[in-house]
């Protein structure tokens, strides 16, 4: 009996506040070598971010959102993704969060970011839905994230009952972190195929 999962090798990459980080290019390149179909939408960034605009982009890829899909989300993309699958009751096969958070926080001098983070606070239902709707959950975070407070990064893992992976000195993993590769994500994905 053939395993249909092998023929459904779709990976959705969801970026955050500042756009597509360098590590997403690395993920795309590595996964395409193994015949994965990598979906890398352009979500709104900075002052353009709204829940509705993120949802409009997700709607375009809704047919991919199923229990064969692998999702990798960065920063603000994490709560946006969870809000969307909760609202639409969508089952997802595997989800890897990078610098994920579920409640708001404050960064001095980053007014637009602070305003947008307030849009993404997850409700208890949305957190419970993440546990119910996503089959496999992993969360990667760092000890020197300059954006999301460390306690919130750890709390997110508990909120969605994910396997937590602390990697030292990789920052927020976004554009300003300078991180170009994150092989741990590729290893997590390959172990599931």
C-alpha positions as CSV (number, residue, x, y, z in Angstrom):
1,X,0.0,0.0,0.0
2,X,1.5,3.3,-1.0
3,X,1.8,6.1,1.4
4,X,0.1,9.2,-0.1
5,X,2.0,11.4,2.3
6,X,5.2,10.9,0.1
7,X,3.3,12.5,-2.8
8,X,2.1,15.4,-0.8
9,X,5.4,17.1,0.0
10,X,4.2,20.7,0.4
11,X,5.9,23.2,2.7
12,X,4.3,26.6,3.5
13,X,6.8,29.2,4.7
14,X,5.1,32.1,6.6
15,X,7.3,35.2,7.3
16,X,6.9,37.9,9.9
17,X,7.0,41.6,10.4
18,X,10.0,42.5,8.3
19,X,9.4,40.2,5.4
20,X,11.2,37.1,4.1
21,X,14.3,36.2,6.2
22,X,17.4,34.8,4.7
23,X,16.8,31.4,6.3
24,X,13.7,31.0,4.2
25,X,15.8,31.1,1.0
26,X,18.0,28.4,2.6
27,X,14.9,26.2,3.5
28,X,13.5,26.6,0.0
29,X,16.8,25.6,-1.6
30,X,17.3,22.6,0.6
31,X,13.8,21.3,0.5
32,X,13.5,21.7,-3.3
33,X,16.6,19.4,-3.6
34,X,14.3,16.7,-2.1
35,X,11.4,17.4,-4.4
36,X,9.3,19.4,-1.9
37,X,6.9,22.0,-3.2
38,X,7.9,25.1,-1.3
39,X,5.2,27.8,-1.0
40,X,6.6,31.2,-0.1
41,X,3.9,33.9,-0.2
42,X,4.5,37.6,0.3
43,X,2.5,38.6,3.4
44,X,2.1,42.2,4.3
45,X,5.0,43.7,6.3
46,X,5.4,46.4,8.9
47,X,2.6,49.1,8.9
48,X,0.7,47.1,6.3
49,X,0.1,44.2,8.6
50,X,-3.5,43.3,9.5
51,X,-5.1,40.0,10.4
52,X,-7.5,40.4,7.5
53,X,-4.6,40.9,5.0
54,X,-2.8,37.8,6.3
55,X,-6.0,35.9,6.1
56,X,-6.5,37.0,2.5
57,X,-3.1,35.5,1.6
58,X,-3.9,32.3,3.5
59,X,-7.2,32.0,1.6
60,X,-5.2,31.8,-1.7
61,X,-3.4,28.7,-0.4
62,X,-6.3,27.1,1.5
63,X,-6.4,24.0,-0.7
64,X,-2.9,23.2,0.6
65,X,-3.8,23.5,4.2
66,X,-4.4,19.9,5.2
67,X,-3.0,17.1,7.2
68,X,-0.2,16.6,4.7
69,X,1.1,20.1,4.9
70,X,4.3,21.2,6.7
71,X,4.3,24.8,7.9
72,X,7.3,26.8,9.0
73,X,6.3,30.2,10.5
74,X,8.5,33.0,11.8
75,X,7.7,35.5,14.5
76,X,4.3,37.3,13.9
77,X,3.5,34.7,11.3
78,X,3.0,32.1,14.1
79,X,0.0,33.6,15.8
80,X,-1.5,34.7,12.4
81,X,-1.3,31.1,11.2
82,X,-2.8,29.7,14.4
83,X,-5.7,32.3,14.2
84,X,-6.4,31.2,10.6
85,X,-6.5,27.5,11.2
86,X,-8.6,28.0,14.3
87,X,-11.1,30.2,12.5
88,X,-11.3,27.7,9.6
89,X,-11.0,24.5,11.6
90,X,-8.1,23.2,9.4
91,X,-6.0,20.1,10.2
92,X,-2.3,20.5,9.6
93,X,0.3,17.7,9.5
94,X,3.4,19.4,10.9
95,X,4.2,22.9,12.2
96,X,7.5,24.4,13.1
97,X,7.5,27.7,14.8
98,X,10.5,30.1,14.8
99,X,10.4,32.7,17.6
100,X,6.7,32.1,18.2
101,X,4.7,34.0,20.7
102,X,1.0,34.0,21.8
103,X,0.6,37.3,23.8
104,X,1.7,40.8,23.4
105,X,4.9,42.4,24.5
106,X,6.5,45.8,24.2
107,X,9.7,47.0,22.5
108,X,11.0,50.4,23.3
109,X,11.0,52.7,20.2
110,X,9.3,50.1,17.9
111,X,5.8,51.6,17.9
112,X,4.6,50.0,14.7
113,X,5.8,46.5,15.8
114,X,4.1,47.0,19.2
115,X,0.9,48.0,17.5
116,X,0.9,45.0,15.2
117,X,1.8,42.5,18.0
118,X,-1.4,43.5,19.8
119,X,-3.4,42.2,16.8
120,X,-2.0,38.7,17.3
121,X,-2.8,37.8,20.9
122,X,-4.0,34.3,20.9
123,X,-7.2,33.3,22.8
124,X,-7.4,30.2,24.9
125,X,-9.6,28.6,22.2
126,X,-7.0,29.4,19.5
127,X,-4.2,27.8,21.6
128,X,-6.4,24.8,22.3
129,X,-7.2,24.5,18.6
130,X,-3.5,24.5,17.7
131,X,-3.1,21.5,20.0
132,X,-6.2,19.8,18.5
133,X,-5.7,20.7,14.8
134,X,-1.9,20.3,14.3
135,X,-0.6,16.7,14.4
136,X,3.1,17.5,15.0
137,X,4.3,20.7,16.7
138,X,7.9,21.9,17.1
139,X,9.1,25.3,18.4
140,X,12.6,26.7,17.9
141,X,13.7,29.7,19.9
142,X,16.9,31.4,21.0
143,X,18.4,32.6,24.3
144,X,19.3,36.0,22.7
145,X,16.2,37.0,20.8
146,X,16.3,40.8,20.6
147,X,12.6,41.1,19.8
148,X,10.5,38.6,21.7
149,X,11.1,38.2,25.5
150,X,12.6,34.8,26.4
151,X,9.7,34.0,28.8
152,X,7.2,34.5,26.1
153,X,9.2,32.2,23.7
154,X,9.1,29.4,26.3
155,X,5.5,30.1,27.2
156,X,4.5,29.7,23.5
157,X,5.8,26.1,23.5
158,X,3.6,25.3,26.5
159,X,0.6,27.1,25.1
160,X,0.6,24.9,22.0
161,X,2.2,21.8,23.6
162,X,5.1,21.8,21.1
163,X,8.5,20.1,21.3
164,X,10.7,23.0,22.4
165,X,14.2,23.4,20.9
166,X,16.4,26.1,22.4
167,X,19.3,27.0,20.1
168,X,21.8,29.5,21.5
169,X,22.9,32.7,19.8
170,X,20.6,32.7,16.8
171,X,18.7,35.8,17.8
172,X,15.3,36.4,16.4
173,X,16.2,34.5,13.2
174,X,14.9,37.4,11.1
175,X,16.5,39.7,8.6
176,X,18.6,41.6,11.2
177,X,19.9,38.4,12.9
178,X,22.1,37.7,9.9
179,X,21.2,34.0,10.2
180,X,21.6,32.3,6.8
181,X,21.1,28.6,7.6
182,X,19.1,26.7,10.2
183,X,19.6,23.0,9.4
184,X,17.7,22.0,12.5
185,X,14.4,22.8,10.7
186,X,15.4,20.7,7.7
187,X,16.2,17.8,10.0
188,X,12.9,18.1,11.8
189,X,11.1,18.0,8.4
190,X,13.1,15.0,7.0
191,X,12.4,12.9,10.1
192,X,8.7,13.1,9.3
193,X,8.8,11.9,5.7
